[in-house]
């Protein structure tokens, strides 16, 4: 019986290895040369697909009207439909990576990627304290390390290293460090000047990115902070007639400038690795400023919410969302709609294709 049991275990491991080898030779993109056997996602509510369902937090999106246009309904995605990584997965012919905390995200389920993102998370561990529970970037990286250990057990260290080397990693962070930390009234971070806080964030982010790289990530796509001075939540507090907050947008732009410099430095200093800068500001700012140009009708008002610009109140189950959701850049006071995410996702994909094809 013991011998039979060992044989079954060996056969199971062999099957997983065969599956992995098939993934490594199967293109994630059809016809253009890019290959991603797996996709590992880190970030905040822009890319969370359900991790916050499993923690004690105010930041949850596992009930309607969230997910009203997603095939399986509410999942924990903070939008009416797809996130940007969802759009990328569709274009790459990859499955949607499951949330790390889901009980089913074990075994073969992790072979093609995992989503570690958590709504309200930031680079700084303190960020998002106003939402109570959240999982900061450093903890997300520790989760990824757990996944590596699981992969090592399933397919072996050599195969795991090869898998990670060929996989896509994406990071979407930074907005909460300002919107749900630095600019909040009575925030502990308000003791710092903008330049001091920026230095703190960039220094911490560099350390985190290097840790991720040390663990095996080689193709790392980092999205910059979007025009957070234009989101409905900020407009509701800081805008008179719908104009964006120049102060808040400048915080984002200063961060983005330093981020771009950091990623250039990290790519130069780490042979065999590439840290890709994704511009999350310019195009989204244009969607907001010129909505009709992109097929939208409303650039500043959220589809779901209440108050000025529908930005004073979160999208709650008691609130009825707009019926014409594709007409809105923003789904709620913080997050883009499915229609906007499709545009952003297409842009991210095109940038990946342009950079990685060279």
C-alpha positions as CSV (number, residue, x, y, z in Angstrom):
1,X,0.0,0.0,0.0
2,X,2.8,2.4,0.8
3,X,4.5,1.7,-2.5
4,X,1.2,2.3,-4.4
5,X,0.7,5.6,-2.5
6,X,4.2,6.8,-3.5
7,X,3.5,5.8,-7.1
8,X,0.3,7.8,-7.1
9,X,2.2,10.8,-5.7
10,X,4.9,10.5,-8.3
11,X,2.4,10.2,-11.1
12,X,0.5,13.3,-9.9
13,X,3.8,15.3,-9.8
14,X,4.6,14.1,-13.3
15,X,1.2,15.2,-14.6
16,X,1.8,18.6,-13.1
17,X,5.2,18.8,-14.7
18,X,3.7,17.9,-18.1
19,X,1.1,20.6,-17.6
20,X,3.7,23.2,-16.7
21,X,5.8,22.3,-19.8
22,X,2.8,22.7,-21.9
23,X,2.2,26.1,-20.4
24,X,5.8,27.2,-21.0
25,X,5.6,26.4,-24.7
26,X,2.1,27.7,-25.2
27,X,1.9,31.3,-26.3
28,X,0.0,33.7,-24.1
29,X,-0.6,35.8,-27.2
30,X,-1.5,34.5,-30.6
31,X,0.8,35.5,-33.4
32,X,2.9,38.3,-32.0
33,X,5.7,36.4,-30.2
34,X,4.9,37.3,-26.6
35,X,4.6,34.4,-24.2
36,X,3.3,34.5,-20.6
37,X,2.7,31.1,-19.0
38,X,1.4,32.8,-15.9
39,X,0.3,36.2,-14.6
40,X,0.9,37.4,-11.0
41,X,-1.0,40.5,-9.9
42,X,-0.3,42.9,-7.0
43,X,-2.1,46.1,-6.1
44,X,-5.1,47.8,-4.7
45,X,-8.8,48.0,-5.5
46,X,-8.2,48.8,-9.1
47,X,-7.1,45.2,-9.6
48,X,-8.5,43.3,-6.5
49,X,-10.7,40.4,-7.6
50,X,-11.8,39.2,-4.2
51,X,-9.1,39.0,-1.6
52,X,-10.9,41.6,0.6
53,X,-13.9,39.2,0.7
54,X,-11.8,37.1,3.2
55,X,-10.7,39.9,5.6
56,X,-12.5,42.2,8.0
57,X,-12.7,45.5,6.1
58,X,-15.0,48.2,4.9
59,X,-13.5,47.9,1.4
60,X,-15.6,45.1,-0.1
61,X,-17.2,44.7,-3.5
62,X,-18.8,41.2,-3.3
63,X,-22.4,42.3,-3.6
64,X,-24.5,44.1,-6.2
65,X,-24.4,46.6,-7.8
66,X,-20.6,45.7,-8.1
67,X,-20.2,43.1,-10.8
68,X,-23.6,43.9,-12.4
69,X,-22.0,43.4,-15.9
70,X,-19.5,40.7,-15.0
71,X,-20.6,37.2,-16.2
72,X,-20.5,35.6,-12.8
73,X,-21.8,38.7,-11.0
74,X,-20.2,40.2,-7.9
75,X,-16.8,38.7,-7.2
76,X,-14.9,41.4,-5.3
77,X,-14.0,43.5,-8.3
78,X,-14.5,47.2,-7.7
79,X,-16.2,47.9,-10.9
80,X,-19.3,47.0,-12.9
81,X,-17.5,44.5,-15.1
82,X,-13.8,43.7,-15.8
83,X,-10.6,45.1,-14.3
84,X,-7.6,46.1,-16.4
85,X,-5.9,42.7,-15.7
86,X,-9.1,41.0,-16.8
87,X,-8.8,42.7,-20.2
88,X,-5.2,41.8,-20.4
89,X,-5.9,38.1,-19.7
90,X,-8.5,38.1,-22.4
91,X,-6.0,39.5,-24.9
92,X,-3.3,37.1,-23.7
93,X,-5.6,34.0,-23.8
94,X,-4.9,33.4,-20.1
95,X,-7.4,32.6,-17.3
96,X,-8.2,35.2,-14.7
97,X,-5.7,34.6,-11.8
98,X,-7.7,33.7,-8.7
99,X,-7.5,35.7,-5.5
100,X,-4.8,34.4,-3.2
101,X,-7.1,34.1,-0.1
102,X,-9.8,32.0,-1.9
103,X,-9.8,28.5,-0.4
104,X,-9.7,27.0,-3.9
105,X,-6.5,28.9,-4.9
106,X,-4.3,25.9,-4.2
107,X,-2.6,23.1,-6.2
108,X,-2.9,23.3,-10.0
109,X,-5.0,26.5,-9.6
110,X,-1.8,28.6,-9.0
111,X,0.2,27.3,-12.0
112,X,-1.1,30.1,-14.3
113,X,-0.9,32.9,-11.8
114,X,-2.4,34.4,-8.6
115,X,-3.9,37.7,-7.7
116,X,-2.6,39.2,-4.4
117,X,-4.3,42.6,-4.7
118,X,-6.2,44.1,-1.8
119,X,-8.6,47.1,-1.9
120,X,-7.3,50.1,0.1
121,X,-3.7,48.8,0.0
122,X,-0.7,50.9,-0.6
123,X,3.1,51.0,-0.7
124,X,3.1,52.4,2.9
125,X,1.8,49.9,5.5
126,X,-0.3,52.6,7.1
127,X,-2.2,53.5,3.9
128,X,-5.9,52.6,3.9
129,X,-6.3,52.7,7.7
130,X,-9.6,54.5,7.2
131,X,-11.0,51.3,5.7
132,X,-9.8,49.2,8.6
133,X,-8.7,45.9,6.9
134,X,-6.3,45.8,3.8
135,X,-3.2,44.0,2.8
136,X,-0.2,46.2,2.0
137,X,2.3,45.5,-0.7
138,X,4.9,44.0,1.5
139,X,2.4,41.5,2.8
140,X,1.3,40.7,-0.7
141,X,4.9,39.9,-1.6
142,X,5.1,37.5,1.4
143,X,2.0,35.8,0.0
144,X,3.8,35.4,-3.3
145,X,6.7,33.8,-1.4
146,X,4.2,31.3,-0.1
147,X,3.0,30.6,-3.6
148,X,6.6,29.9,-4.6
149,X,7.0,27.4,-1.9
150,X,3.8,25.7,-3.1
151,X,5.0,25.6,-6.7
152,X,8.4,24.2,-5.6
153,X,6.6,21.3,-3.9
154,X,4.3,20.7,-6.9
155,X,6.7,21.0,-9.9
156,X,10.2,21.4,-8.4
157,X,12.5,24.4,-7.9
158,X,14.0,24.5,-11.4
159,X,10.6,24.4,-13.1
160,X,9.3,27.1,-10.7
161,X,12.2,29.4,-11.5
162,X,11.7,28.9,-15.2
163,X,7.9,29.6,-14.8
164,X,8.5,32.8,-12.9
165,X,11.2,34.0,-15.3
166,X,8.8,33.8,-18.2
167,X,5.7,35.1,-16.4
168,X,4.1,38.5,-16.3
169,X,4.0,40.5,-13.1
170,X,1.9,43.6,-12.7
171,X,1.7,46.2,-9.9
172,X,-0.9,48.8,-9.5
173,X,-0.2,50.9,-6.4
174,X,0.3,54.4,-5.1
175,X,-3.0,56.1,-5.5
176,X,-4.2,55.1,-2.0
177,X,-1.0,56.3,-0.5
178,X,-2.2,59.8,-1.3
179,X,-6.1,59.6,-1.5
180,X,-6.5,57.3,1.5
181,X,-3.4,58.4,3.5
182,X,-1.5,61.6,2.8
183,X,-4.3,64.0,1.9
184,X,-6.8,62.7,4.5
185,X,-7.6,65.1,7.3
186,X,-5.5,64.3,10.4
187,X,-3.5,61.7,8.6
188,X,-0.4,60.6,10.5
189,X,1.5,61.2,7.2
190,X,0.6,64.8,7.1
191,X,3.6,65.7,9.3
192,X,5.7,65.3,6.1
193,X,6.1,67.7,3.3
194,X,5.0,66.4,-0.1
195,X,8.7,65.9,-1.1
196,X,9.4,64.1,2.1
197,X,6.5,61.8,1.7
198,X,7.4,61.1,-1.9
199,X,10.9,60.1,-0.8
200,X,9.5,57.7,1.7
201,X,7.2,56.1,-0.8
202,X,9.9,55.7,-3.5
203,X,12.5,54.4,-1.1
204,X,10.0,51.8,0.2
205,X,8.8,50.9,-3.3
206,X,12.4,50.3,-4.5
207,X,13.0,47.9,-1.6
208,X,9.7,46.1,-2.3
209,X,10.4,45.8,-6.0
210,X,13.9,44.4,-5.4
211,X,12.5,41.8,-3.0
212,X,10.0,40.7,-5.7
213,X,12.9,40.6,-8.2
214,X,15.0,38.5,-5.8
215,X,12.1,36.0,-5.5
216,X,12.2,35.4,-9.2
217,X,10.1,38.1,-11.0
218,X,11.7,39.3,-14.2
219,X,9.0,40.9,-16.3
220,X,7.5,43.5,-14.0
221,X,4.9,46.0,-15.3
222,X,4.2,48.9,-12.9
223,X,1.3,51.3,-13.6
224,X,1.8,54.9,-12.5
225,X,-0.8,56.8,-10.4
226,X,-3.7,58.1,-12.4
227,X,-5.3,61.6,-12.3
228,X,-6.5,61.2,-8.7
229,X,-7.3,64.9,-8.6
230,X,-10.1,64.2,-11.0
231,X,-11.8,61.2,-9.4
232,X,-15.3,61.9,-8.1
233,X,-14.3,61.3,-4.5
234,X,-11.8,64.1,-4.7
235,X,-14.0,66.4,-6.8
236,X,-16.8,66.1,-4.2
237,X,-14.5,67.5,-1.5
238,X,-12.2,69.8,-3.4
239,X,-13.9,71.0,-6.6
240,X,-16.4,73.9,-7.1
241,X,-17.5,73.3,-10.7
242,X,-16.0,70.0,-11.7
243,X,-12.4,71.2,-12.2
244,X,-9.8,68.7,-11.1
245,X,-7.6,69.4,-8.1
246,X,-4.3,70.6,-9.4
247,X,-2.7,70.1,-6.0
248,X,-3.7,66.4,-5.9
249,X,-2.8,65.7,-9.5
250,X,0.6,67.3,-9.0
251,X,1.2,64.9,-6.1
252,X,0.5,62.0,-8.6
253,X,2.7,63.6,-11.3
254,X,5.6,64.1,-9.0
255,X,5.4,60.5,-7.9
256,X,5.2,59.3,-11.5
257,X,8.3,61.2,-12.5
258,X,10.3,59.6,-9.7
259,X,8.8,56.2,-10.4
260,X,9.9,56.4,-14.0
261,X,13.4,57.2,-13.0
262,X,13.4,54.4,-10.4
263,X,12.3,51.8,-13.0
264,X,14.9,52.9,-15.5
265,X,17.5,52.5,-12.8
266,X,16.3,49.1,-11.7
267,X,16.2,47.8,-15.3
268,X,19.8,49.0,-15.8
269,X,21.1,47.6,-12.6
270,X,19.4,44.2,-12.8
271,X,20.5,42.3,-15.8
272,X,17.9,39.9,-17.2
273,X,15.0,41.8,-15.7
274,X,12.8,44.6,-17.1
275,X,10.8,47.0,-15.0
276,X,8.1,48.5,-17.4
277,X,6.6,51.9,-16.8
278,X,2.9,52.0,-17.7
279,X,1.5,55.6,-17.9
280,X,-1.7,55.5,-15.9
281,X,-2.2,59.3,-16.0
282,X,-2.1,60.8,-19.5
283,X,-4.8,58.8,-21.3
284,X,-7.2,58.6,-18.3
285,X,-6.9,62.4,-17.9
286,X,-7.9,62.7,-21.5
287,X,-10.9,60.4,-21.1
288,X,-12.1,62.6,-18.2
289,X,-11.4,65.9,-20.0
290,X,-12.7,64.9,-23.4
291,X,-15.2,62.0,-22.8
292,X,-17.0,62.3,-26.1
293,X,-13.8,61.7,-28.0
294,X,-13.7,58.2,-26.5
295,X,-17.4,57.4,-26.7
296,X,-18.3,58.5,-23.1
297,X,-20.9,61.1,-22.1
298,X,-19.7,61.7,-18.5
299,X,-16.1,62.2,-17.5
300,X,-16.4,63.5,-14.0
301,X,-19.6,62.0,-12.5
302,X,-19.7,58.4,-11.3
303,X,-22.3,55.9,-12.5
304,X,-23.0,54.7,-8.9
305,X,-22.9,56.8,-5.8
306,X,-24.5,59.8,-4.2
307,X,-23.8,63.4,-3.5
308,X,-21.8,65.8,-5.7
309,X,-20.5,64.0,-8.8
310,X,-21.8,60.8,-7.0
311,X,-18.6,61.1,-5.1
312,X,-19.7,61.6,-1.5
313,X,-21.0,58.1,-0.9
314,X,-19.6,54.7,-2.0
315,X,-21.5,52.5,-4.3
316,X,-23.7,50.7,-1.8
317,X,-26.3,47.9,-2.3
318,X,-29.1,50.3,-1.6
319,X,-27.9,52.6,-4.4
320,X,-29.3,52.1,-7.9
321,X,-26.5,52.5,-10.5
322,X,-27.0,54.3,-13.8
323,X,-28.5,52.1,-16.6
324,X,-26.1,53.4,-19.3
325,X,-22.9,52.3,-17.7
326,X,-20.7,52.4,-20.8
327,X,-21.4,56.2,-21.0
328,X,-19.3,56.8,-17.8
329,X,-15.6,56.9,-17.3
330,X,-16.1,56.2,-13.6
331,X,-18.1,53.4,-12.1
332,X,-18.0,54.8,-8.6
333,X,-16.2,57.5,-6.7
334,X,-12.8,55.8,-7.0
335,X,-12.9,53.3,-9.8
336,X,-13.2,53.3,-13.6
337,X,-16.0,51.6,-15.4
338,X,-15.7,48.4,-17.4
339,X,-15.7,50.5,-20.6
340,X,-12.8,52.7,-19.3
341,X,-10.9,49.6,-18.2
342,X,-11.1,48.1,-21.7
343,X,-9.4,51.3,-23.1
344,X,-6.8,51.2,-20.3
345,X,-6.2,47.5,-20.8
346,X,-5.7,47.8,-24.5
347,X,-3.1,50.6,-23.9
348,X,-1.2,48.5,-21.4
349,X,-1.2,45.5,-23.8
350,X,0.0,47.6,-26.7
351,X,2.8,49.0,-24.5
352,X,3.9,45.6,-23.4
353,X,3.9,44.4,-27.0
354,X,6.0,47.3,-28.1
355,X,8.6,47.0,-25.4
356,X,8.9,43.2,-25.1
357,X,8.9,42.6,-28.8
358,X,12.2,44.5,-29.1
